[in-house]
Amino acid sequence: MIISRNRKISAEINPENSIRTTVANLMQAGRERGGTTAGAIAQHLVGAKLQIRFPSERINVESYTTADVQTGRAGDFQVGDTAIHVTMSPSERLFRRALRT
């Protein structure tokens, strides 16, 4: 279960399912909610995975709606000198920006 804007999102979480199925169920629940909920779920999942993968690194935890410029970040997450952007629909503009950073 994921909480967003103080409202619960329900998705089937069955330990017998693959991780792929579990993530797909979470993303579908976000899409059904509408708005940017699926993007928020994606960003939280990426942040959680980065923290597991790099336990000795400080993984920043910002609101998924926080603009990179406001916080002086190069992306949604920074691990060492690598910027990581999480997006549900990458655009040409985002790719150009990523090449500059």
C-alpha positions in Angstrom: 0.0 0.0 0.0 1.3 3.5 -0.9 0.1 6.7 0.7 -0.2 9.8 -1.5 -1.8 13.1 -0.4 -3.1 11.4 2.7 -5.2 8.9 0.6 -4.3 5.3 0.4 -3.6 3.5 -2.9 -4.3 -0.2 -2.9 -2.5 -2.8 -5.1 -2.3 -6.5 -4.9 1.0 -7.5 -3.2 1.4 -11.2 -3.2 4.8 -12.7 -2.1 4.3 -15.4 -4.7 4.3 -12.9 -7.5 7.5 -11.7 -9.2 8.9 -8.3 -8.5 8.0 -7.3 -12.0 4.3 -8.2 -11.3 4.3 -6.4 -8.0 5.8 -3.2 -9.5 3.3 -3.4 -12.4 0.4 -3.7 -9.9 1.7 -0.6 -8.0 2.1 1.4 -11.2 -1.3 0.4 -12.4 -2.8 1.5 -9.1 -1.1 4.9 -9.6 -2.4 5.2 -13.1 -5.9 4.5 -12.0 -5.6 7.2 -9.4 -4.6 9.6 -12.1 -2.6 12.8 -12.1 1.1 12.3 -11.3 0.5 9.5 -8.8 2.2 6.8 -11.0 5.2 9.2 -11.4 5.4 9.6 -7.6 5.3 5.9 -7.1 8.1 5.4 -9.7 10.3 8.0 -8.0 9.8 6.4 -4.5 10.6 3.0 -5.9 13.8 4.2 -7.6 14.8 6.0 -4.4 14.2 2.8 -2.3 16.2 0.7 -4.8 19.1 3.2 -4.8 19.2 3.1 -1.0 19.3 -0.7 -1.0 22.0 -0.8 -3.8 24.2 1.9 -2.3 23.7 1.6 1.5 26.8 3.7 2.4 25.6 6.6 0.2 23.2 9.3 1.4 20.3 9.1 -1.1 18.4 12.4 -1.1 14.6 12.2 -0.3 12.8 15.1 -1.9 9.1 15.5 -2.7 8.5 14.1 -6.2 7.2 17.6 -7.3 10.3 19.4 -6.1 12.1 21.0 -9.1 15.8 20.2 -9.4 16.7 23.9 -9.8 15.1 24.8 -6.4 17.3 22.4 -4.6 20.4 22.7 -6.6 20.3 19.1 -7.7 21.4 17.8 -11.1 18.5 15.3 -11.1 15.9 13.6 -8.9 18.7 11.6 -7.2 22.4 12.0 -7.1 24.8 9.2 -6.3 28.3 10.4 -6.3 28.8 12.3 -9.5 25.8 10.6 -11.3 22.5 12.3 -11.7 19.4 10.1 -12.0 16.1 11.5 -13.5 12.9 9.6 -13.0 10.3 10.2 -15.6 7.2 8.4 -16.9 7.5 10.0 -20.3 11.0 11.2 -21.3 11.1 14.1 -23.7 13.8 15.4 -26.1 14.2 18.4 -23.8 15.0 16.1 -20.8 17.5 14.1 -22.9 19.3 17.4 -23.9 19.3 18.6 -20.3 20.8 15.3 -19.2 23.6 15.6 -21.7 24.5 19.1 -20.3 24.8 17.9 -16.6 
